[in-house]
Amino acid sequence: MVATPAHLLPSVGLPSAAQLGNEEVLRIRNDFPILQQPVNGMPLVYLDSGATSQNPLSVIESEQEFYEQRNSAVHRGAHFLAVEATEGFEDARATVASFIVADWDEVVWTSNATEGLNLLSYSFLNASLPGAAPEAAQFALGSGDEIVVTEMEHHANLIPWQQLAQRTGAIVRYIPVDDHGVLDLEAAESIVGPRTRILAFTHASNVLGTINPVERLVRLAHGVGALVVLDACQSAPHMPLDVKDLDVDFAVLSGHKMLAPTGVGVLYGKSELLNAMPPFLTGGSMITTVTMEKAEFLPSPQRFEAGTQKISQAIALASAANYLTETGMGRIHEWESVLGMRLVEGLASIPGVRVLGPEAGVERLGLASFDVEGVHAHDVGQFLDSRGIAVRVGHHCAQPLHRRYGLTATTRASTYLYNTTDDVDALLEGVAAVRGYFGA
């Protein structure tokens, strides 16, 4: 039986409408076994959730329970275990669909968000080839067509579109960011035009913490008949996400950034679009009829789920979605906004530290990427690790964005629902000591 999260037990839980605070966050931490261990003789301060979040015990146990009691292939057996596995697998789909306010058949399981974006890219490529089905023509690209992204994109939402453009003759254009890490929306008005077929952009930047105006960008794209692809990797774990209300055509997210295991992600697509798209991977489990000459394919979502699926991971992702829902996505976003402002204000006050992204006072994610004058980001990360503080260093899979600001690497601290203000203060104390330690 999967354990009830400690902070949700009646004896200690707070009303769902109450704002999170340090006291409840400390109870939340009890649900995360990995956070109880020391690192280098110091209490672990985990500030790398933007890369990979940690897993609560309820999520770990949900995956273990599958292997202990229901392990079987799905959709291909009539025995008890197969039925139980299939029900758990499809119940998980319905749970995750509800989490993002989608219909169950609009949720396609992927290995991660990167696979979801590549699925779209390759499907659109297949639609552009001779012999594609007539209903796929809406996804076909050719010479002179344009794919628009932004300058703040993760490589996963840039390279697949570059590859698609190279293979079809389309052109990739981008919306620039200003000095404060905000999209230049005036430029966007002139860049998104009648040749635009796809507008792909991140909901929230994994480097800048910027939260983009999705509704405005969607209106701009749909106004010229373009499809909208939303990278929700940094938004789905941290704020309420309603794909129907946002009216995006497609969206992707990764489980490992929202308390779930690695190896599972989601592609959301409007059902009428998914059912018109050519499949990406082909093989078993995604067909209706096969002869030695041809095959016919199932509708979405099975249309895009060839072969044995990530069953236990999907079930664990649903458990993670339930954990986040019960905690309250609005509360999580509010708390991380508090932590984010504390990060930005504190870092900006340290001499020799440059913080990327919106200035203090502007709504942002609970993360901050920064450069310490005279000290390489990798050295900063190792110094902080000696104090038990885990952060991310490098270009964060966003080289063009770093180049925009004249940098090759930054240090990134990213918070989540299990971080306290003390965690942020420990980081600030550590960063303040970096330049002195290295003699910069």
LOPANU-819837 format. One record per atom (N, C-alpha, C, CB): x, y, z. Coordinates in pm, whole numbers, plus 50000, padded with zeros to 5 digits. Glycine has a CB too. Layout:
REM LOPANU-819837
XYZ
...
This chain:
REM LOPANU-819837
500854988050000
500005000050000
500895012550000
499045000150124
500555022149915
501345034349903
501075043450022
501035041749772
502155048850081
502015057150200
501375070650169
503375059250265
500615075850265
500075089350254
501185099350286
498845091450348
501405109450203
502445119350232
502285125150372
502405130550129
503415126550441
503375130850581
502685144350598
504775131450638
502925153650508
502365167050526
500875167650493
503125176950438
500305156350442
498885156050411
498075148350514
498675150050275
498765142750614
498035135650719
497185145650798
499015128250814
495975141750841
495065151150907
495665157951028
493815143950948
496545150951101
497075156651225
498035168151201
497755145951304
498635168651081
499635179051058
499345187650936
500985172751042
498415183350852
498165190650728
497575204350752
497255182750641
497805213350657
497225226650661
496105227550560
498295237350634
495185236850578
494125238550477
494725240650339
493205250250513
494065235050237
494625235650102
494775249850051
493755227750008
493985259250107
494035273050059
495155281050126
492715279950083
495745275550235
496765282850306
498055283250226
497015276650443
498785294350236
500045295550164
501085286550230
500515310150161
501935280550149
503035272750203
503975282050277
503785265250091
504665276550375
505655283950451
506705274350502
505015291650567
507715279650568
508815271150612
508365259550698
509815279350689
507385261850785
506965251350878
506385239450803
505925256750977
505495242050707
504925230850633
505945224850537
503675235250556
506815232950480
507825227650390
508725217650463
508665239050330
509045220450588
509845211050666
509125197650681
510175216950803
507805198050692
507045185450697
507055178650560
505585188050744
506945186550454
507015180950319
508335173650298
506835192150214
509415179150349
510735173050332
510785158950389
511795181550399
509945156050489
509925142750547
509445132150448
509045142550670
508775136450341
508305127150238
509405123350140
507135133150163
510565129850148
511635128050050
512865121850118
511995141549983
513005108650109
514115102150180
515485107650146
514105087450150
515715111150019
517045115349978
517475128450044
517095116849828
516505136650083
516835149650142
517285148450287
515635158750134
517205136450344
517565134650484
519065131950502
516775123150544
519785129750392
521195125950403
522105138150404
521595116750289
523255137250474
524235148150469
525105146750344
525125148150595
525685157750300
526625157950187
527865165450233
525995164550059
529015158850223
530285164850268
530185169550412
530675176450178
529475161750493
529355164850635
528405176250666
530685168150689
527675180950565
526745192050584
525335187450548
527165204250497
524305193850605
522945190550562
522775193550413
521895198550646
522125184450340
521925186350197
520975197950170
521395173550133
521425207350088
520585218150038
520445215749888
521195232650070
519315210249846
519145206349707
518495217649629
518315193549696
519285224049544
518805235249463
519065232549315
519485248449507
518725220249272
518905216449132
517645209749077
520105207049117
516485213649126
515235207549080
514875211648938
514105211349173
515455222548889
515215226348751
515765216048654
515835239748723
516765208448699
517315197548618
516575184548645
518815195748645
516525180548773
515805168448814
515315170348956
516715155848804
514025168248976
513455169249110
513645156249185
511955172949102
513465156649315
513525144549396
512145137949406
514065147849537
512105125749455
510875117849456
510355115549597
511095104449387
509095118649621
508505115449751
508305100449766
507175122749770
508215095749889
508085081549917
506855075649849
508015079150067
505765083149842
504545077949780
504755074749633
503405087949795
505575082649564
505865080149423
506765067849409
506525092549359
507795067149492
508705055549490
507925042749515
509825057249594
507025043149612
506265031149648
505255027349541
505565033149780
504735037149468
503765033849363
504415025849251
503135046549307
505655029149218
506365021449116
506745007649169
507615028949070
507175007249295
507514994349355
506294985249362
508114996449495
505154991049398
503914983249409
503524977049275
502774992049460
503774984149165
503464978549034
504274965849010
503734988848924
505574966449036
506414954849011
506134943349107
507874958849020
505714946749228
505434936249326
504094929349302
505454942149464
503114936749245
501754931149240
501084931049103
500904938749332
501564939049005
500814940148880
501684939248755
500074953048878
502924935548767
503844936248654
503384927348539
505244932448698
503084933548426
502674926348306
502664936148191
501284919648324
502704930848067
502544939347950
501094944147943
502934931847821
500904956147888
499554961747880
498964959747741
499564976647915
497634959847734
496884959547608
497094946747529
497274971247524
497624936247588
497904924547506
497754911547583
499294925447450
496924911447684
496714899247759
495344899247826
497804897447862
494784887247844
493464886147907
493564880948049
492574877047826
494784878148096
494914872748232
494864884048335
496224864748247
494764880248461
494534889648570
495584900648576
494504882148703
496874896848572
497924906848584
497914916648466
499284900148595
497644911448346
497594920248229
496464930348241
497424911948102
495324925848290
494184934948308
494504945448414
492924927048349
495104941148524
495464950548631
496494960748582
496024942848754
497494956048508
498514965148456
497914975148359
499634957348388
497034970448271
496414979248172
495544989748240
495584971148072
494774985548340
493934995148412
494785005748481
493054987948514
495885001548544
496755011248610
497405020748512
497825004048689
497795015548398
498455023448294
497505033948238
498945014348181
496275029948208
495315039348150
494725048748256
494195031648080
494595043948380
494185052948488
495235064048507
493985045248621
496505060248492
497575070248502
497455080748393
498955063448494
497105076348273
496915085848162
495805095748196
496595078348031
494695090548248
493575099248283
493955109048394
492365090848327
494755104448490
495185113148600
496065124448549
495945105048706
497025121148465
497935131448411
497175140848318
499115124848337
496225135448241
495405144048156
494645154148240
494415135648072
494065149548352
493345158648441
494275169148500
492665150748554
495515165248528
496485174448588
496755186448498
497785167148619
496755184148366
497015195248272
495735199948205
498035190948166
494585194748250
493265198248199
493145194848050
492985213248222
493405182148020
493285176947884
492345164947886
494665173147826
491955160247769
491205147847757
492185136147756
490315147847629
491725124347800
492645113047816
493335109247686
491895101047872
492625110347572
493215106247445
494125116747385
492125102847347
494335127647458
495255138147413
496605137147483
494635151847438
496785126847566
498035124747638
498755112647580
497765122747790
499915115147522
500755104647464
501965102847555
501195108147318
502235090347594
503425087747676
504685088447590
503315073947747
505695095147641
507005095647576
508045092547682
507255109647509
509295091547641
510375089247737
510765102047810
511585083247667
510505113347748
510825126347806
510275137047712
512375128047827
510435149447750
509945160347666
510715161247534
510035173647740
511995158047538
512795158447417
512245148847312
514265154947448
511855136847356
511265127447261
509945132947208
511035113747327
509155139447293
507895145147247
508095155447138
507165151447363
509105163947153
509385174147051
509915167846923
510385184447104
510755157546938
511225150446820
510105142746752
512345140946857
509165137446830
507995130746772
507265140346679
507035125646883
507035152646726
506365162546643
507185165746518
506105175346723
508465168046537
509325171746424
509335160846317
510755174346474
509505148346359
509555137446262
508185134646200
510095124746328
507125136346278
505795134546222
505515145146115
504735135146332
505915157546143
505735168146044
506605165545921
506075181946106
507785159845941
508625156145827
507935145445742
510005151145876
507375135345809
506655124845736
505475130545659
506175113945833
504835140745717
503715147145649
504165154945526
502975156445744
505455158345521
505985166245411
506495157645296
507105175045461
506495144445314
507035135445212
505965131445111
507615122845278
506375127844990
505405122944891
504675110644945
506125119544756
503395109744916
502615098344959
501965099745094
503455086544960
502175111245163
501545113245293
500035113945277
502075126145360
499325109845380
497875109945377
497355124245360
497305103645505
496215126045293
495685139645270
495465147545399
494375138745195
495015140545506
494735147945631
496015153145696
493985138945730
497185147945653
498445152445710
498985164945642
499475141345700
498325169545538
498835181045461
498985193545547
497925183945343
498155194745651
498225206645736
499545207645812
497065206745834
500315196645819
501585196645891
502785197345798
501685184345978
502545196745667
503635196345570
504335209845560
503115192145432
505645209545548
506455221545530
507255220545402
507395223745650
507545232045346
508335232645224
509195244945220
507435232145102
509825247145109
510735258445092
510015271645118
511345258344952
510615279945201
510055293045230
509145293445351
509315297945113
508655281645396
507875281445519
508775284845638
507205267645539
508165289845745
508955294445859
508525287645988
508845309545873
509535284046068
509345278946204
509935289446297
510035264746225
509125294346389
509575304946479
509755299346619
508575316746481
510915302046679
511205298446818
511595311346890
512355287546827
512165310047010
512655321947081
514125320047114
511825324547209
514755330947149
516185330747180
516465324147314
516735344847179
515435321747393
515635315847525
515365300847528
514755322747625
515215294447412
514835280347412
515935270947460
514405276347274
515515260547531
516345248847558
516665242247425
515635238847657
517825236247413
518205229747287
517155219847238
519535222647302
516435213547332
515415203647293
514285209847214
514865196747415
514075222947230
513015229747155
513605238847048
512135237847250
514815235747008
515465243046899
516015233446793
516605251846956
516835223946836
517505215146739
516525206746658
518465205946812
515455201046715
514515193546631
513915202046520
513405187846716
513685214946547
513115223846445
514175227546342
512525236546510
515435229046386
516515231346290
516625219546193
517855233546364
516545207446248
516645195446165
515475194546068
516705182946252
514275197746116
513105197546029
513245207645916
511825200346110
513755219445949
513945229845847
514955225345742
514405242945912
516055219245787
517085214845692
516545204545595
518285209145767
515625196045643
515125185045560
513955189045471
514715173545648
513335200545500
512155204445423
512365217345344
510975206145514
513455224545372
513665237345306
513035248945379
513125236845167
512455246345496
511875257145577
512985265445641
510925251345686
512605276445703
513545285645766
513185286945914
513515299645696
514205286746001
513995289046143
514295303646175
514895279546229
513325310446236
513525324046283
513315324246435
512545334046211
513765334946499
513605335146645
513225348946695
514895330546714
512465348846804
512075361146874
513175364246975
510665359646945
513795375946971
514905379047062
514425382147204
515705390747008
515385381447296
515125385647434
515865398747459
515565374647537
515335406747552
515995419447582
517015417447694
514965430147622
517605428447740
518655427547841
518155422347975
519285441047861
516835423047996
516245418448122
515665404448112
515165427948167
515935397548001
515485383847988
514015382447953
515745376648114
513445392547890
512035392347851
511945392347698
511265404647912
510995384947645
510835384547500
510485398247445
509765374447463
511055401247330
510735413747260
509445411347180
511925418247164
508325414747239
507035411847178
506745420747058
505925413547280
507345432547055
507175440946935
507865434346816
507765455246960
509025428646840
509715421446732
508905409246691
511135417346776
508295402746789
507495390746759
506375393946662
506915384846888
505805405846674
504695409746587
505125410046440
504155423446628
506375413346415
506855413846277
507465400646231
507875424946261
507935392446326
508565379746291
507525369046260
509475375046405
506465368246340
505385358646315
504485364446207
504575355546446
504475357846091
503725363345978
503085352645893
504625371745893
502695355945772
501935346745687
502695334145648
501505353945563
504035334245654
504805322145620
505065313445743
506135326045556
504685318145861
504915310545984
503975298445989
504705319446109
504545286646004
503755274346015
503735268846157
504305263745920
504815271646232
504945266546369
505545277546455
505825253646374
504965279646573
505565288046676
505815279046798
504645300546712
507085276846830
507455268146942
508205276347045
508325256046893
507735276147169
508375284347271
508175278347410
507815298547267
509045282247500
508985277547637
507995285747717
510365277947701
507255278847803
506335285647894
507135293847996
505405275547966
508215287748047
509065294448145
510505290348120
508625291048291
511405299848121
512795297348086
513535289948197
513495310348055
514285279648158
515065272048255
516345279148295
515395258448199
516655290348230
517835298148263
517465311448328
518675300748137
516515318348270
516165331848314
515095332248421
515705339848197
514285321848429
513145322048521
511965329748466
513565327848652
512105335348346
511045343248283
509815334548256
511555349448151
508635339748289
507375333248256
506785340748137
506375333248379
506655333848026
506245340447902
504735342247891
506745332447783
504285352347816
502855355247799
502235345747695
502635369947756
501875333847739
501425323447647
500215328047566
501085310647724
499225333747634
497985337447565
498255347047449
497015343747664
499115356847471
499415366647366
500115360047248
500275378047422
501065351047277
501785344347171
500885334747094
502985336847228
499985328047164
499045319147097
498145326847002
498195311547200
497635338147048
496785346546960
497555350946836
496265358847035
498805354546855
499635359046744
499815347746642
501005363946795
500105335646691
500335324346601
499055319946532
500925312546677
497995318346609
496745313846550
496175324246453
495725310846659
496535336746474
496065347246383
496615345846243
496445360646438
497725338546229
498305336346095
498195321646056
499775340946091
497435313846133
497205299846100
498335290546137
496955298645956
499225294846229
500355286546269
499985277646387
501565295246305
500665266146396
500515257146509
501395261846624
500885242646469
500925259646748
501675263846867
502155251546943
500785272746959
503455251146970
504075240547049
504645246747176
505195233046968
504165242247291
504575248047419
505485238347493
503335251447506
506665243047532
507555235547619
507145238847763
509085239047592
506495229247829
505975231447964
506825224548070
504555226547973
508075221348037
508915214048133
509125221648263
510255211148071
509275234948254
509525242848373
508275249248431
510535253448343
507135247348366
505895252848420
505025242148484
505115259848311
504875230648419
503995220248472
504325216248615
504065208048384
505595215648656
505885211848794
505665222948896
507285207248804
505555235448849
505665246748941
504475256148946
506855254548905
503515254448856
502375263448854
501185256248791
502695276648777
499975260648816
498825254248752
498955255248600
497495260848798
498625244148531
498735243648386
497425238748327
499915234648341
496805246848243
495535243448178
495735245148029
494355252548231
496035234147961
496355234947819
495145238847736
496915221647770
493955235547785
492745239247711
492535254347717
491505231947769
492695259847834
492515274247851
493585282047773
492555278148000
494815277047772
495885283647698
495705282247547
497235277947739
494965271947505
494655269647364
495895266447282
493955281647306
496905260247345
498065255747268
497675243147190
499285253047362
498325240947077
498035229146996
498765216847046
498395231746851
499985218847094
500795208047148
501545213247270
501775202547042
501885204147361
502725207647476
503485195247518
501865213147594
504645197347578
505455186247628
505865189047772
506695184047538
506075178247847
506595179347983
507345166548017
505445181848085
508205167248118
509005155848161
508675152248305
510505158848147
508535139248331
508205134648466
509285137548567
507935120048464
510555136348528
511625137448627
511785151548681
512925132948567
511125161248623
511155174848676
509965177648768
511165184948561
509055167948782
507855170048863
507615158248958
506625172248773
508685154149027
508645144249135
508545129849088
507505147149224
508525127448958
508355113948904
509715108148864
507405114048782
509755095348825
511025089348783
511505095148650
510885074248772
512755092148617
513265095148484
512655085148385
514815094648481
512745088648257
512305079348154
510845079848118
512625065848195
510125090148163
508725091648125
508415106348105
507785085348231
507665109148000
507235122747971
505895122347902
508275130247885
505415134047862
504085135247802
504145144547682
503055140447906
503505140247575
503175149147465
501675151347469
503635143447327
501255163747485
499835167247473
499605172547332
499415177847579
498485168747273
498075174347145
496565174347135
498695166647029
496025184347071
494585184347045
494235171646966
494155197246966
493175165047007
492885151746953
492745151846801
491615146347014
492125162246746
491925162546602
493245163946527
490985173946564
494235170046592
495545171246531
496335158246542
496325182746595
496325152246660
497045139646678
496535128846583
496915134946823
495225128346565
494655117946480
494925120246331
493165117146503
495335132346295
495675135246156
497165133946128
495215149246119
497965132846233
499415132446216
499905118546176
500105136746345
500905117746090
501545104746062
502275099846186
502525106045942
502335086646207
503055081546324
504545084146313
502805066546340
505215083546428
506645086146439
507395072746444
506965094846565
507125064746548
507675051246558
506585041446518
508205048346702
506955030746450
505985020846408
506395007046457
505835020846255
505394998346469
505644984846517
504404979046582
506814984546615
504594971846690
503464965846758
502704975846843
503924954546843
501464972546873
500594979746967
500004992746913
501334982747091
500394996946792
499875009546741
499145007546608
501015019646724
498724994946580
498134991746451
496724986046468
499034981846374
495944986646359
494654979646355
494764967146270
493554988846301
495264968646147
495384957446053
496734957945985
494254957745949
497384946245974
498674945345907
498614934045805
499824943146009
499034936845683
499234926645582
500714926945543
498304928845457
501114918345454
502494918445409
502804930545321
502814905645334
501764937845282
501964949445196
501794962845266
501024948845081
500974963545370
500704976445433
500164974545575
499684984545347
500044986045646
499494986045782
498574998045799
500624986345888
497594996545885
496705007445923
496885009946073
495205004245887
496755022646112
497155026546245
495965030246334
498115038046238
496155027946464
495155031546563
495065046746577
495475025046699
493975051746634
493925066046666
494835069246783
492485070446697
494975082146813
495745086646929
495035081947056
495925102246928
495795078747161
497235080147176
498055068047133
497535083147318
497385056247119
498135044147084
498885045546950
497185032247077
498415054346865
499045056846735
500525060346750
498315068146661
500885066346864
502255070846887
502965062946997
502265085646922
502415051347031
502995043647141
503345029447095
502025043047261
504265028747003
504695015846950
505545008447054
505485017646819
505354995247059
506204987047145
505794987547291
507634991347132
506594980847373
506334980447517
506554994247578
507244969947587
505594998547654
505635012147708
506285012647847
504235017847714
506515025147892
507075027648024
505925027348127
507845041448029
505525015348164
504295013348240
504455018048385
503884998648238
505465012948454
505635016548595
505935031348609
506765008248658
506685036948514
507015051248521
505775059848502
508065054848415
504865055648412
503625063148393
502785063048519
502835057448274
502705051348582
501945050248707
502565059048815
501895035548754
503895059448821
504555067948919
504365082748886
506045064648925
504325086248757
504065100148718
502665104448763
504195101848565
501705095448751
500355098548800
500365100648951
499365087348762
501135092449023
501255094249167
501865107849201
502105083149228
502855111949122
503465125149142
502455136249115
504675126849050
501665134649010
500635144648978
499635145749093
499905141048846
499265134449150
498345134749264
498965141749384
497945120549302
500235139149409
500935145549521
500925160749503
502395140449531
501245165349382
501275179649355
499885185849365
501865182349218
498885178749314
497515183749319
497045185049463
496575174649241
497315175049544
496885175249684
497605186249762
497125161749749
498865188549729
499595199349795
499065212949750
501105198349765
498695213949622
498125226249568
499095233449478
497695235449681
498835233049346
499755239249252
499825254449270
499345236049109
498705260549305
498725274949330
499605278449449
497315280149354
499525270249554
500345272549674
501815270649642
499925263049788
502125260249563
503515257749526
504075269549447
503625244849442
503295274649351
503765285949271
503985298349357
502755289049159
503075300949448
503225312649535
504495311449621
501995314249625
504725299649677
505885297849763
507185299249684
505835284049832
507215293249566
508425294249486
508665308449436
508345284649367
507595316049417
507765330149381
508465337649493
506405336549349
508085334449617
508745340449733
510225336749734
508065335849865
510515323949714
511905319449714
512675325649597
511975304149706
512025326749482
512685332649366
513075347049388
511795331549245
512175354849447
512495368749475
513625369849578
511255376149525
513605360949676
514665360949777
516015357849712
514355350649889
515985348249617
517205344849544
517735356849467
516945333349448
516875363149387
517305374049300
517785385949381
516175378249207
517015389749480
517405401349562
518725398649635
516305404749664
518865386549689
520075383349763
521295382649673
519915370249835
521175375949559
522315374849468
522725388449412
521985365249355
521725396549377
522015409649318
522735418849416
520715416349272
522615416149546
523265424649646
524695420549675
522475424349773
525145409249618
526505404349643
527445410549540
526565388749637
528485417349581
529425423549487
530025413249391
530555430849563
530075416849262
530685408149163
529775397249110
531885402049220
528515397249147
527575387049101
526585393449004
526835380449221
526435387448889
525505391948786
524395381648771
526235394348650
523175385848788
522025376948779
521345378948644
521025379448896
521075367948573
520345368648447
518845368448472
520755357048354
518105374348379
516645373548387
516015385748447
516255361648465
514695385048467
513945396648518
514475401648651
512495393148530
514365414548671
514815420648795
513865417148910
514925435848780
514345419049031
513525416449149
512225424449140
514295420049279
511125418149176
509825424549170
508995420049052
509995439249165
509645413748951
508945408448835
508695393648858
509755410848703
507455389148832
507115375148857
508045366048777
505645372448821
508505355448843
509435346248780
509335332748850
510875351748785
509995322948792
510125310048858
511045311348980
510665299348760
511025301249063
511905301249180
513295296449145
511335292549288
513905302549045
515275299049007
516015311548965
515285288648892
517325310548968
518165321748924
519475316248872
518405331849040
519875320948754
521185317848698
522065330148712
521075313448548
523325327948751
524175339448781
525625336548745
524055343248930
526355347348728
527785346748696
528545353748807
528095353348558
529595347248856
530455353248959
531715358248891
530785342849073
531945371148897
533065377348828
534385371048871
533095392348856
535165366548771
536495361248798
536535346748840
537125369248902
535375340148850
535345326148893
534475318248796
534805324749040
535005307248743
534235299148649
533075292448721
535135288648581
531985290648647
530785284648706
531055271048768
529695283448601
531915262948704
532205249748760
532915250748895
533065241848662
533775260648910
534435262649040
533425267249144
535575272949027
532505275749103
531445280149196
530645268049244
530515290449129
530275259349149
529495247649185
530215238349279
529095240249063
531515236249257
532285227449345
532455233549483
533645224449284
532635246649488
532755253249619
531455251749698
533095268249602
530315253949630
529035252549699
528795238049741
527885257349609
529215228549657
529055214449691
529815210849818
529515205549576
530965217249839
531725214649962
530935218650086
533055222049959
529925227150067
529055231350176
527725223750175
528795246450167
527635213450092
526415205550087
525325211550002
525895203550223
525675221449919
524665228449837
524775223549693
524855243949845
523695217849642
523675212449506
523045222549411
522905199149502
523835226849311
523345236149209
523755230649072
523905250649231
523295237148968
523615233248831
524655242948775
522345233048741
525595237948696
526575246648632
526685243048485
527965245448702
527045252848402
527185250648259
526305260048179
526855236348224
525965255748057
525115264147972
523655259947978
525605263747828
523335249648058
521955245448082
521205242447953
521215256148161
521935236847856
521355233447725
520705245647660
520305222247740
521355257047675
520865269547615
522065278047575
519935277247714
522875273047484
524065280347442
523745293547372
524875271847350
522765294047280
522475306947216
522075317747317
521375305247114
521335313747419
520915323547520
522115328647598
519885317447615
523015319847637
524215324347708
525065333347619
525035312247756
525145329747493
525925338047399
525315352047389
525985331447259
523995352947397
523315365847392
523805375047504
521775363947402
524155369247619
524585377247733
526105376947752
523895372347859
526815371947650
528265372347654
528885362547751
528715385847688
528205351447776
528675341547871
528755327847807
527765341147994
529605319247861
529645305247817
528995296047919
531085300947791
528925300448044
528345292048149
527885300748264
529365281448198
526905295548338
526435302048460
526205291448567
525135310248434
526005296148688
525575287548798
524085289748817
526375290548931
523325278848831
521875280248847
521415273648976
521135274148727
520655281149053
519985275749172
518485275449144
520305284249301
517865263949162
516435262649135
515735255949252
516185254649005
514635261749295
513915257249413
512705248749375
513475269149498
512135242349477
510885234849459
510115235149589
511165220249414
509055227349595
508155227849710
508815223149838
506945219549683
509975216349830
510635211549952
511765220549998
511165197649929
511905232449939
512955241749980
512415252350074
513585248349858
513255256450168
512905266850266
513695279550238
513165261850410
513335290050309
514115302450298
515525300350353
513425313950373
515675290950448
517015287950500
517905282050390
516915278050619
517315274050300
518085268750188
518615280150101
517215259150103
517745289650073
518165301149991
519255309050062
516955310249959
519085311150190
520075318850266
521415311650271
519565321550408
521385298350279
522635290650278
523355292650145
522365275650302
522595292850035
523195295349904
523805309349900
522155293849793
523055319249945
523545333049939
524815334650022
522475342649988
524865328350137
526065328950222
527245322450150
525805321850358
526975311250082
528035304550009
528545312749892
527565291149958
527635318449814
528035326449698
528825338749742
526795330749616
528425344649853
529125356449903
530585353349939
528405362050026
530875340649967
532225336850007
533075332049889
532165325850112
532495330549771
533195324549658
534395332749614
532255322849542
534215345549587
535295353649531
536455354849629
534785367549492
536155355849756
537225356349855
538015343349860
536655359349991
537315332149849
537965319149853
538935317349736
536935308149852
538495321749617
539345320149498
540245332149473
538475317849378
540195342049559
541045353649542
540705362149422
542445349449533
539445362349386
539015369949268
538765384349307
537745363849204
